[in-house]
């Protein structure tokens, strides 16, 4: 008998309309193309792949995987992969759906492992897999999803397999590098960017790159769209950092202040310390923070200039992401890629 959670997954998922959500919040996107709707059919196929891929004779693996995969998620990485494929006229939908699935499985696996490393209790608005199922089953489930990802990516040529493997390598290197700068006052903006490029942006970059490659784009355009993915991923992480300081738990699906609590060198923290905010420096170095201390420090960061500066950095990388898109011929998918950049830097969830 299948686990109850997996039985429930047979319902059609309720996908978000990214643009509609922002329009409701009063963000001006007149005439913009909703990137989700550009590839909604393909994302539905990705979702079906995800549900099939997590089936296991060991039901606990299915249960833990489904707990996170069915727990929401914006599917931005698969969306970037699909849009990059479509913008260059890609036709073999089944191929790119498999790659987009692999990218999302890798991302999901890293979330499971991240929650273990961070001791996180909440993920996507509910109890984390680590909290619900324990360390060992969650760790093994993350490994399970990595393996499943290569069931999809491993069927392609050596170039695609290598690029996917490289992305996984960058993810692990980024995690180690972040750990090295944990509560480390010597961390610089350059160190931060190197962490983000590897830990977050590498999957955006790889998905975009493979999408263009499988569509038959020229090597020059493959590199151009890879730069789009890289800079989009950096901008995305910077806004994530902002939201960890001034966001809302109900919208984020997790508590704010996690970077400060865990000693992770987020950009607002780095900029606040560099701006001479002694309270932030002391909190960043402490591994015995109370909730009251965390809230007081977040307030201090919010009252300084670090949040505005981080947003400006994010907009700069968004502009870098937009440059390659301007070189592409007009199309629905080009407009989707363009709007996605704007949505990333304006989001509040």
C-alpha positions as CSV (number, residue, x, y, z in Angstrom):
1,X,0.0,0.0,0.0
2,X,1.3,3.5,-0.9
3,X,1.9,6.0,1.8
4,X,-1.1,8.3,2.3
5,X,0.9,11.4,1.3
6,X,1.8,9.8,-2.0
7,X,-1.9,8.9,-2.6
8,X,-2.8,12.5,-2.1
9,X,-0.3,13.6,-4.7
10,X,-2.4,12.2,-7.5
11,X,-4.5,15.3,-7.4
12,X,-3.5,17.9,-10.0
13,X,-1.2,20.4,-8.3
14,X,-2.4,23.9,-7.9
15,X,0.3,25.9,-9.7
16,X,0.9,29.6,-8.9
17,X,0.6,32.3,-11.5
18,X,3.7,34.3,-10.8
19,X,2.6,37.4,-12.6
20,X,-0.9,37.4,-11.2
21,X,0.5,37.2,-7.6
22,X,2.6,40.3,-8.2
23,X,-0.2,42.2,-9.9
24,X,-2.4,41.6,-6.8
25,X,0.4,43.2,-4.7
26,X,0.3,46.3,-6.9
27,X,3.6,45.7,-8.7
28,X,3.5,47.3,-12.1
29,X,4.0,44.7,-14.9
30,X,1.9,46.2,-17.6
31,X,2.0,44.1,-20.8
32,X,4.4,41.6,-19.2
33,X,4.3,37.9,-20.0
34,X,3.8,35.5,-17.1
35,X,6.8,33.2,-17.4
36,X,4.9,30.3,-15.7
37,X,2.2,30.4,-18.2
38,X,4.7,30.2,-21.1
39,X,5.7,26.7,-20.1
40,X,2.8,25.6,-18.0
41,X,2.2,22.4,-20.0
42,X,5.9,21.4,-19.7
43,X,5.9,22.1,-16.0
44,X,3.0,19.8,-15.6
45,X,5.0,17.1,-17.2
46,X,7.9,17.9,-14.9
47,X,5.5,17.5,-12.0
48,X,4.4,14.1,-13.2
49,X,8.0,13.0,-13.6
50,X,8.8,14.1,-10.1
51,X,5.9,12.1,-8.7
52,X,6.9,9.0,-10.6
53,X,10.6,9.3,-9.7
54,X,10.1,9.2,-6.0
55,X,8.4,5.9,-5.9
56,X,10.4,3.4,-3.9
57,X,9.7,-0.1,-2.4
58,X,11.0,1.5,0.8
59,X,8.0,3.7,1.5
60,X,9.9,6.0,3.9
61,X,11.9,7.3,0.9
62,X,8.7,8.1,-1.0
63,X,7.1,9.6,2.1
64,X,10.1,12.0,2.8
65,X,10.6,12.9,-0.8
66,X,6.9,13.6,-1.3
67,X,6.8,15.6,1.9
68,X,9.0,18.2,0.4
69,X,8.1,17.9,-3.3
70,X,4.4,18.3,-2.6
71,X,5.1,21.0,0.0
72,X,5.1,23.8,-2.6
73,X,8.1,25.4,-4.2
74,X,8.0,27.8,-7.1
75,X,9.8,25.5,-9.6
76,X,11.8,28.4,-10.8
77,X,14.9,26.3,-11.8
78,X,12.8,24.0,-14.1
79,X,11.1,27.1,-15.4
80,X,14.4,28.7,-16.4
81,X,15.5,25.4,-18.0
82,X,12.3,25.1,-20.1
83,X,12.2,28.8,-21.1
84,X,15.9,28.6,-22.3
85,X,15.0,25.6,-24.4
86,X,11.9,27.1,-25.9
87,X,13.5,30.5,-26.6
88,X,15.9,28.8,-29.0
89,X,13.2,26.8,-30.7
90,X,13.7,23.5,-29.0
91,X,11.3,20.8,-30.1
92,X,12.0,17.6,-28.2
93,X,9.8,18.3,-25.2
94,X,10.4,15.0,-23.5
95,X,14.2,15.6,-23.4
96,X,14.0,19.0,-21.8
97,X,11.3,17.9,-19.3
98,X,13.7,15.2,-18.2
99,X,16.5,17.7,-17.6
100,X,14.1,20.1,-15.8
101,X,13.1,17.2,-13.6
102,X,16.7,16.4,-12.8
103,X,17.4,20.0,-11.9
104,X,14.5,20.1,-9.5
105,X,15.4,16.8,-7.9
106,X,18.9,18.0,-7.3
107,X,17.5,21.2,-5.8
108,X,15.2,19.2,-3.6
109,X,18.0,16.9,-2.4
110,X,20.0,19.9,-1.4
111,X,17.1,21.3,0.6
112,X,16.8,18.0,2.6
113,X,20.6,18.1,3.3
114,X,20.5,21.9,4.1
115,X,17.8,21.3,6.7
116,X,20.0,18.7,8.4
117,X,23.0,21.0,8.4
118,X,21.0,24.0,9.7
119,X,18.8,22.0,12.1
120,X,15.8,23.6,10.4
121,X,12.4,22.9,11.9
122,X,10.2,24.5,9.2
123,X,10.4,24.3,5.4
124,X,7.7,25.6,3.0
125,X,5.3,26.4,5.8
126,X,5.3,23.1,7.5
127,X,7.5,20.8,9.6
128,X,10.8,20.1,7.8
129,X,11.6,16.5,6.8
130,X,14.5,16.6,9.2
131,X,12.2,17.5,12.1
132,X,9.4,15.1,11.1
133,X,11.4,12.0,10.0
134,X,14.8,12.4,11.7
135,X,18.4,12.8,10.5
136,X,19.3,9.5,9.0
137,X,16.1,8.9,6.9
138,X,16.3,12.5,5.7
139,X,19.9,12.3,4.8
140,X,19.4,9.0,2.9
141,X,16.4,10.5,1.1
142,X,18.5,13.4,-0.1
143,X,21.0,10.8,-1.5
144,X,18.0,9.0,-3.1
145,X,16.9,12.1,-4.9
146,X,20.4,12.8,-6.2
147,X,20.5,9.3,-7.7
148,X,17.1,9.8,-9.2
149,X,18.2,13.0,-10.8
150,X,20.9,11.2,-12.7
151,X,18.4,8.6,-13.9
152,X,17.0,11.6,-16.0
153,X,20.3,13.4,-16.8
154,X,22.4,10.3,-17.3
155,X,20.6,9.4,-20.6
156,X,22.0,12.3,-22.5
157,X,25.4,12.9,-24.1
158,X,28.6,13.3,-22.2
159,X,28.4,17.1,-22.3
160,X,25.0,17.2,-20.5
161,X,26.1,14.6,-18.0
162,X,29.3,16.6,-17.3
163,X,27.5,19.9,-16.9
164,X,25.0,18.3,-14.5
165,X,27.8,16.7,-12.5
166,X,29.7,20.0,-12.4
167,X,26.6,21.7,-11.0
168,X,26.4,19.2,-8.2
169,X,30.2,19.6,-7.5
170,X,29.7,23.4,-7.3
171,X,26.8,22.9,-4.9
172,X,28.9,20.9,-2.5
173,X,31.9,23.3,-2.8
174,X,29.6,26.2,-2.1
175,X,28.3,24.5,1.1
176,X,31.9,23.9,2.3
177,X,32.9,27.5,1.5
178,X,29.8,28.8,3.4
179,X,30.8,26.6,6.4
180,X,34.3,28.0,6.3
181,X,32.9,31.6,6.6
182,X,30.4,30.6,9.2
183,X,30.5,33.3,11.9
184,X,33.8,34.5,10.3
185,X,34.3,38.2,10.5
186,X,36.8,38.1,7.7
187,X,34.2,37.2,5.1
188,X,34.2,39.7,2.1
189,X,31.7,40.6,-0.6
190,X,33.9,38.6,-3.0
191,X,33.7,35.5,-0.7
192,X,29.9,35.9,-0.5
193,X,29.6,36.1,-4.3
194,X,31.7,32.9,-4.7
195,X,29.5,31.1,-2.2
196,X,26.3,32.2,-4.0
197,X,27.6,31.4,-7.5
198,X,28.3,27.8,-6.4
199,X,25.6,27.1,-3.9
200,X,22.6,28.8,-5.5
201,X,23.3,30.2,-9.0
202,X,25.0,27.0,-10.4
203,X,21.7,25.3,-10.9
204,X,20.1,28.3,-12.5
205,X,23.1,28.5,-14.8
206,X,23.2,24.8,-15.6
207,X,19.5,24.5,-16.4
208,X,19.7,27.5,-18.7
209,X,22.8,26.3,-20.4
210,X,21.6,22.7,-21.0
211,X,18.2,24.1,-22.2
212,X,19.9,26.2,-24.9
213,X,22.3,23.3,-25.8
214,X,19.6,20.8,-26.3
215,X,17.6,23.3,-28.4
216,X,20.6,23.5,-30.8
217,X,21.7,27.0,-29.9
218,X,25.1,28.1,-31.1
219,X,28.0,27.8,-28.5
220,X,28.0,31.6,-28.2
221,X,24.3,31.7,-27.3
222,X,24.7,28.8,-25.0
223,X,27.2,30.8,-23.0
224,X,25.1,33.9,-23.2
225,X,22.0,32.2,-21.7
226,X,24.3,30.5,-19.1
227,X,25.3,34.1,-18.0
228,X,21.6,34.9,-17.8
229,X,21.1,31.9,-15.4
230,X,24.1,32.7,-13.3
231,X,23.2,36.3,-12.7
232,X,19.5,35.5,-12.2
233,X,20.5,33.0,-9.5
234,X,22.7,35.6,-7.8
235,X,19.9,38.2,-7.8
236,X,17.5,35.5,-6.5
237,X,19.8,34.7,-3.5
238,X,20.3,38.3,-2.7
239,X,16.6,38.9,-2.4
240,X,16.3,35.7,-0.3
241,X,18.8,37.3,2.0
242,X,16.7,40.4,2.3
243,X,13.6,38.4,3.0
244,X,15.4,36.5,5.8
245,X,15.7,39.9,7.5
246,X,12.5,41.8,6.6
247,X,10.2,39.1,5.2
248,X,7.1,37.5,6.7
249,X,7.1,33.9,8.0
250,X,3.6,33.3,6.6
251,X,4.7,34.2,3.1
252,X,8.2,32.7,3.2
253,X,7.1,29.4,4.7
254,X,9.9,29.5,7.2
255,X,11.0,31.7,10.1
256,X,13.1,34.8,9.4
257,X,16.5,35.3,10.9
258,X,17.8,31.9,10.0
259,X,21.0,33.2,8.5
260,X,21.8,35.1,11.7
261,X,20.9,32.2,13.9
262,X,23.0,29.8,11.9
263,X,25.9,32.2,11.4
264,X,25.6,32.2,7.6
265,X,27.2,35.2,5.9
266,X,24.3,36.7,4.1
267,X,24.8,39.9,2.2
268,X,22.8,42.2,4.5
269,X,24.8,40.8,7.5
270,X,28.1,41.4,5.7
271,X,27.1,44.9,4.6
272,X,25.8,45.8,8.1
273,X,29.1,44.7,9.7
274,X,31.1,46.6,7.1
275,X,28.9,49.6,7.8
276,X,30.0,49.6,11.4
277,X,26.9,48.0,13.1
278,X,28.6,46.6,16.1
279,X,25.4,44.9,17.3
280,X,25.2,42.9,14.1
281,X,28.9,41.9,14.3
282,X,28.5,40.6,17.8
283,X,25.4,38.7,17.0
284,X,27.0,37.2,13.9
285,X,29.8,35.8,15.9
286,X,27.6,34.4,18.7
287,X,26.3,30.9,18.7
288,X,24.1,31.4,21.7
289,X,21.5,33.9,20.4
290,X,18.1,34.0,22.0
291,X,15.0,34.8,19.9
292,X,14.9,38.3,21.5
293,X,18.5,38.9,20.4
294,X,17.8,37.7,16.9
295,X,14.8,40.0,16.6
296,X,16.7,43.0,17.9
297,X,19.5,42.4,15.5
298,X,17.2,42.0,12.5
299,X,15.6,45.3,13.5
300,X,19.0,46.9,13.6
301,X,19.9,45.6,10.2
302,X,16.5,46.8,8.9
303,X,17.1,50.3,10.3
304,X,20.5,50.6,8.6
305,X,21.4,50.8,5.0
306,X,22.2,47.2,4.4
307,X,18.8,46.2,3.0
308,X,18.7,49.0,0.4
309,X,22.3,48.2,-0.6
310,X,21.5,44.5,-1.0
311,X,18.5,45.3,-3.1
312,X,20.6,47.6,-5.3
313,X,23.2,44.8,-5.7
314,X,20.3,42.5,-6.7
315,X,19.1,44.9,-9.3
316,X,22.6,45.2,-10.7
317,X,22.8,41.5,-11.2
318,X,19.3,41.5,-12.6
319,X,20.4,44.0,-15.2
320,X,23.4,41.7,-16.1
321,X,20.9,38.9,-16.5
322,X,18.7,41.0,-18.8
323,X,21.5,41.9,-21.2
324,X,21.8,38.5,-23.0
325,X,18.0,38.4,-23.4
326,X,18.0,41.6,-25.4
327,X,20.1,39.9,-28.1
328,X,17.4,37.3,-28.8
329,X,14.7,37.6,-31.4
330,X,11.3,38.6,-30.1
331,X,9.2,35.8,-28.8
332,X,6.8,34.8,-26.0
333,X,9.6,32.9,-24.3
334,X,12.1,35.8,-24.5
335,X,9.4,38.0,-22.8
336,X,9.0,35.3,-20.2
337,X,12.7,35.2,-19.4
338,X,12.7,39.0,-19.2
339,X,9.7,39.2,-16.9
340,X,11.2,36.5,-14.7
341,X,14.1,38.7,-13.9
342,X,11.8,41.5,-12.8
343,X,9.7,39.1,-10.7
344,X,12.8,37.8,-8.9
345,X,14.0,41.2,-7.7
346,X,10.5,42.5,-6.8
347,X,9.2,39.4,-4.9
348,X,8.3,39.4,-1.2
349,X,7.9,35.7,-0.8
